[in-house]
Amino acid sequence: MDLDRGTRTRLTFSERADWSPLWSPDGHWIAFCSTREGAGNLYRKPADGSREAERLLESENLQVPESWSRDGRYIALSELTGGGGWDIKVLDVESGEVMPFLESSFQDISPAFSPDGRWIAYRSNESGRYEVYVRPFPGPGGKWQISTSGGGAPLWSQDGKQIYYATPDDKMVAVPITATESTLTAGNPVELLDTEPYMLAFFRGFDLSPDGRTFALLKPAGEVEEAPDRTHVNFIVNWFEQLERMDAGVR
C-alpha cells in the first residue's frame, strides 16, 4: 500500500496462500510464507517486484518468518513440527543454513530479534500458560521471563530498551529492559493500550514505526462472508504523549 497515493500494488501472484510478510531491514526484500510448492515454506521477493519469488527453505513443516535481524543476515522463524508443537529456528540468509534456536516439548513461538541482534524474545507455554521470555542469540546463556501474568507476540523498541507484548486480557504493555554483555534485567510492565478489538497475540498483529511513536494494529473486518477483502489497518498515533500523561515513566 502506497500511503501517499492511496494505491495498492500486488506483490505475489501464486494461486496458493501467501502470508506473514516480513520486510528486510534495508527495505529491498519481503520474506513470506507460501504453500505454492506444498507445505508453507519461506520465500523472499524483491519489494519492487522486479524478480520472481525465491524459495529459501524446503521442509515438510510449516515455517513462518517472524523477525529479520537488523544486519540482514538472519531470519528467525517459527516451525510447526510433525507432532503439532512449535519450535524456533534461525535461517542464515547468506549461507542457507538453518540453526535450531529453541526445540522443546512446549509451544515455543513468535521470536523477535533485539535491535543489536544479541537477544531473541519469544513466547512459550513451558510454565503452563504463555509467557514472554528472552534468551541470548546465538547462545548459550540464561533465560529471563519478561511478562508477569501471561503474554505473547513480543516486539522490541527501536533502541532495545523496551519490549512490548500482548496480554491475555487484551492489553498491550511495555517492559523496560536493561541488558549487559551477558545478563538482562526486566522492569515492571506498564499498560499502554486496550487492544480488545485487535488481532495481536498469536502471530504478532502489530508493529511500531521506526521513530517509535506510532503503532499499526490489525483489526478484524467482521466475518469472512461479510468482508472477504480485509484491508483495514488502524494506526495509533500520539500514544507516547498518552503514556506521558499517565506518568508511567517509560521512555
Backbone hydrogen bonds in HBPLUS format (Angstrom, degrees):
<---DONOR---> <-ACCEPTOR-->    atom                        ^
c    i                          cat <-CA-CA->   ^        H-A-AA   ^      H-
h    n   atom  resd res      DA  || num        DHA   H-A  angle D-A-AA Bond
n    s   type  num  typ     dist DA aas  dist angle  dist       angle   num
A0002-ASP N   A0007-THR O   2.83 MM   5  5.33 171.0  1.84 168.2 170.4     1
A0006-GLY N   A0002-ASP O   2.66 MM   4  5.47 138.1  1.83 150.3 163.3     2
A0035-THR N   A0017-ALA O   3.07 MM  18  5.63 150.9  2.16 153.8 161.7     3
A0019-TRP N   A0033-CYS O   2.86 MM  14  5.36 160.7  1.90 152.0 158.5     4
A0033-CYS N   A0019-TRP O   2.86 MM  14  5.36 171.0  1.86 169.8 168.3     5
A0022-LEU N   A0031-ALA O   2.71 MM   9  5.01 139.2  1.87 153.1 158.7     6
A0031-ALA N   A0022-LEU O   2.81 MM   9  5.01 159.0  1.85 153.7 149.8     7
A0024-SER N   A0029-TRP O   2.97 MM   5  5.23 152.3  2.05 145.1 140.7     8
A0027-GLY N   A0024-SER O   2.93 MM   3  5.19 158.1  1.97 113.3 120.5     9
A0047-ALA N   A0028-HIS O   2.85 MM  19  5.42 165.7  1.87 126.1 130.1    10
A0030-ILE N   A0045-LYS O   2.92 MM  15  5.48 147.4  2.03 149.1 159.2    11
A0045-LYS N   A0030-ILE O   3.00 MM  15  5.48 146.6  2.11 134.7 144.4    12
A0032-PHE N   A0043-TYR O   2.92 MM  11  5.46 152.4  1.99 141.5 145.7    13
A0043-TYR N   A0032-PHE O   2.91 MM  11  5.46 152.8  1.99 160.8 167.0    14
A0034-SER N   A0041-ASN O   3.02 MM   7  5.64 151.3  2.10 149.1 157.9    15
A0041-ASN N   A0034-SER O   3.02 MM   7  5.64 145.3  2.14 155.8 146.0    16
A0038-GLY N   A0035-THR O   3.23 MM   3  5.08 160.4  2.27 114.9 110.3    17
A0063-GLN N   A0040-GLY O   2.76 MM  23  5.97 156.8  1.82 159.6 167.7    18
A0056-LEU N   A0042-LEU O   2.84 MM  14  5.41 161.1  1.87 134.5 140.0    19
A0044-ARG N   A0054-GLU O   2.87 MM  10  5.31 142.7  2.01 140.5 152.7    20
A0054-GLU N   A0044-ARG O   2.75 MM  10  5.31 169.7  1.76 161.5 163.3    21
A0049-GLY N   A0046-PRO O   2.88 MM   3  5.28 162.9  1.91 116.8 121.3    22
A0080-LEU N   A0062-LEU O   2.88 MM  18  5.24 158.9  1.93 151.6 158.6    23
A0064-VAL N   A0078-SER O   2.84 MM  14  5.22 166.0  1.86 155.0 159.7    24
A0078-SER N   A0064-VAL O   2.99 MM  14  5.22 157.4  2.04 147.3 149.3    25
A0066-GLU N   A0076-ALA O   2.92 MM  10  5.82 163.7  1.95 160.1 160.7    26
A0067-SER N   A0076-ALA O   3.25 MM   9  5.14 155.1  2.32 142.7 143.3    27
A0076-ALA N   A0067-SER O   2.74 MM   9  5.14 159.8  1.78 158.2 163.1    28
A0069-SER N   A0074-TYR O   2.86 MM   5  5.33 160.5  1.90 149.2 155.8    29
A0072-GLY N   A0069-SER O   2.83 MM   3  5.36 160.3  1.87 120.0 126.2    30
A0093-VAL N   A0073-ARG O   2.76 MM  20  5.45 152.9  1.83 165.4 172.2    31
A0075-ILE N   A0091-LEU O   2.97 MM  16  5.13 151.8  2.05 141.4 150.4    32
A0091-LEU N   A0075-ILE O   2.82 MM  16  5.13 168.6  1.83 152.4 153.0    33
A0077-LEU N   A0089-LYS O   2.86 MM  12  5.44 171.3  1.86 158.5 160.3    34
A0089-LYS N   A0077-LEU O   3.01 MM  12  5.44 164.8  2.03 153.3 158.3    35
A0079-GLU N   A0087-ASP O   2.84 MM   8  5.26 167.7  1.85 154.5 157.6    36
A0087-ASP N   A0079-GLU O   2.91 MM   8  5.26 159.8  1.95 148.1 153.9    37
A0081-THR N   A0085-GLY O   2.72 MM   4  5.37 162.7  1.74 166.8 170.3    38
A0084-GLY N   A0081-THR O   3.03 MM   3  5.41 164.8  2.06 114.8 118.2    39
A0108-ASP N   A0086-TRP O   3.01 MM  22  5.28 164.8  2.03 135.8 132.3    40
A0088-ILE N   A0102-LEU O   2.97 MM  14  5.06 168.9  1.98 148.5 151.3    41
A0101-PHE N   A0088-ILE O   2.97 MM  13  5.54 158.9  2.02 143.3 144.5    42
A0102-LEU N   A0088-ILE O   3.04 MM  14  5.06 165.0  2.06 142.6 141.5    43
A0090-VAL N   A0099-MET O   2.81 MM   9  5.14 157.8  1.85 150.9 158.6    44
A0099-MET N   A0090-VAL O   2.77 MM   9  5.14 172.7  1.77 155.7 156.9    45
A0092-ASP N   A0097-GLU O   2.80 MM   5  5.27 172.5  1.80 165.8 168.4    46
A0096-GLY N   A0092-ASP O   2.69 MM   4  5.34 149.9  1.78 159.7 167.8    47
A0109-ILE N   A0123-ARG O   2.98 MM  14  5.54 166.9  2.00 162.1 166.3    48
A0123-ARG N   A0109-ILE O   2.90 MM  14  5.54 175.9  1.91 167.6 167.6    49
A0112-ALA N   A0121-ALA O   2.73 MM   9  5.08 133.5  1.94 149.4 156.8    50
A0121-ALA N   A0112-ALA O   2.90 MM   9  5.08 162.2  1.93 147.8 146.0    51
A0114-SER N   A0119-TRP O   2.91 MM   5  5.28 149.6  2.01 149.3 146.4    52
A0117-GLY N   A0114-SER O   2.90 MM   3  5.10 158.0  1.95 113.1 120.4    53
A0137-PHE N   A0118-ARG O   2.82 MM  19  5.09 166.8  1.84 122.8 124.5    54
A0120-ILE N   A0135-ARG O   2.88 MM  15  5.56 160.3  1.92 166.8 173.2    55
A0135-ARG N   A0120-ILE O   3.05 MM  15  5.56 158.5  2.10 146.4 151.2    56
A0122-TYR N   A0133-TYR O   2.94 MM  11  5.52 150.6  2.03 149.8 154.7    57
A0133-TYR N   A0122-TYR O   2.84 MM  11  5.52 161.7  1.88 154.1 160.2    58
A0124-SER N   A0131-GLU O   3.01 MM   7  5.69 151.4  2.09 154.7 163.3    59
A0131-GLU N   A0124-SER O   2.94 MM   7  5.69 152.9  2.01 149.8 153.9    60
A0128-GLY N   A0125-ASN O   2.96 MM   3  5.27 161.1  2.00 114.7 120.8    61
A0151-GLY N   A0130-TYR O   2.96 MM  21  5.86 147.1  2.07 124.9 131.3    62
A0146-ILE N   A0132-VAL O   2.71 MM  14  5.32 167.2  1.73 146.7 150.6    63
A0134-VAL N   A0144-TRP O   2.83 MM  10  5.24 139.4  1.99 143.7 156.4    64
A0144-TRP N   A0134-VAL O   2.99 MM  10  5.24 160.2  2.03 148.8 155.1    65
A0152-GLY N   A0166-ALA O   2.87 MM  14  5.33 137.3  2.05 146.3 158.2    66
A0166-ALA N   A0152-GLY O   2.92 MM  14  5.33 161.6  1.95 155.7 157.0    67
A0155-LEU N   A0164-TYR O   2.81 MM   9  5.08 141.6  1.96 149.3 154.8    68
A0164-TYR N   A0155-LEU O   2.69 MM   9  5.08 169.9  1.70 161.6 161.1    69
A0157-SER N   A0162-GLN O   2.98 MM   5  5.29 155.7  2.03 144.6 142.3    70
A0160-GLY N   A0157-SER O   3.05 MM   3  5.15 157.6  2.10 106.2 113.3    71
A0177-ILE N   A0161-LYS O   2.75 MM  16  4.82 161.8  1.78 129.9 128.6    72
A0163-ILE N   A0175-VAL O   3.00 MM  12  5.27 145.9  2.12 138.5 149.1    73
A0175-VAL N   A0163-ILE O   2.91 MM  12  5.27 146.7  2.02 139.1 149.9    74
A0165-TYR N   A0173-VAL O   3.13 MM   8  5.70 148.5  2.23 145.8 153.1    75
A0173-VAL N   A0165-TYR O   3.01 MM   8  5.70 164.4  2.04 163.0 167.0    76
A0167-THR N   A0171-LYS O   2.85 MM   4  5.25 155.2  1.91 153.8 159.5    77
A0170-ASP N   A0167-THR O   3.13 MM   3  5.48 139.9  2.29 123.3 120.0    78
A0195-THR N   A0170-ASP O   2.82 MM  25  5.02 152.3  1.89 130.1 135.9    79
A0172-MET N   A0193-LEU O   2.93 MM  21  5.16 157.1  1.98 144.5 148.2    80
A0192-LEU N   A0172-MET O   2.70 MM  20  5.54 169.9  1.71 162.4 162.2    81
A0193-LEU N   A0172-MET O   3.33 MM  21  5.16 155.6  2.39 130.9 137.5    82
A0174-ALA N   A0190-VAL O   2.87 MM  16  5.23 151.9  1.95 140.2 148.2    83
A0190-VAL N   A0174-ALA O   2.82 MM  16  5.23 149.4  1.92 144.0 154.3    84
A0187-GLY N   A0176-PRO O   2.83 MM  11  4.98 158.2  1.88 149.3 151.1    85
A0178-THR N   A0185-THR O   2.88 MM   7  5.09 159.4  1.92 153.0 158.4    86
A0185-THR N   A0178-THR O   2.74 MM   7  5.09 158.8  1.78 151.2 158.6    87
A0180-THR N   A0183-THR O   2.89 MM   3  5.31 170.3  1.90 152.7 154.3    88
A0198-TYR N   A0195-THR O   2.89 MM   3  5.38 160.0  1.93 124.6 131.4    89
A0199-MET N   A0218-LEU O   2.91 MM  19  5.49 161.3  1.94 143.5 147.6    90
A0205-GLY N   A0200-LEU O   3.28 MM   5  4.17 152.9  2.35 106.2 111.4    91
A0218-LEU N   A0205-GLY O   2.91 MM  13  5.39 151.2  1.99 165.7 166.2    92
A0207-ASP N   A0216-ALA O   2.94 MM   9  5.35 145.9  2.06 146.4 155.5    93
A0216-ALA N   A0207-ASP O   2.94 MM   9  5.35 160.0  1.98 146.1 151.1    94
A0209-SER N   A0214-THR O   2.90 MM   5  5.38 160.4  1.94 159.3 165.6    95
A0212-GLY N   A0209-SER O   2.83 MM   3  5.28 159.9  1.87 118.7 125.2    96
A0215-PHE N   A0236-ILE O   3.18 MM  21  5.11 154.9  2.24 145.3 146.7    97
A0236-ILE N   A0215-PHE O   2.77 MM  21  5.11 165.0  1.79 153.9 158.9    98
A0217-LEU N   A0234-ASN O   2.93 MM  17  5.43 164.3  1.95 157.8 163.1    99
A0234-ASN N   A0217-LEU O   3.24 MM  17  5.43 170.3  2.25 165.8 162.8   100
A0226-GLU N   A0223-GLU O   2.90 MM   3  5.21 130.1  2.16 103.7 117.6   101
A0227-ALA N   A0223-GLU O   2.99 MM   4  6.29 147.4  2.09 153.5 163.6   102
A0242-GLN N   A0238-ASN O   3.23 MM   4  6.57 154.1  2.30 143.5 150.7   103
A0243-LEU N   A0239-TRP O   2.91 MM   4  6.18 149.2  2.01 143.6 151.9   104
A0244-GLU N   A0240-PHE O   2.97 MM   4  6.30 152.3  2.05 145.5 152.8   105
A0245-ARG N   A0241-GLU O   2.95 MM   4  6.25 151.5  2.03 146.5 154.0   106
A0246-MET N   A0242-GLN O   3.07 MM   4  6.38 138.4  2.25 139.0 150.1   107
A0246-MET N   A0243-LEU O   3.07 MM   3  5.03 125.3  2.38  92.8 107.3   108
A0247-ASP N   A0244-GLU O   2.82 MM   3  4.87 149.2  1.92 100.5 110.7   109
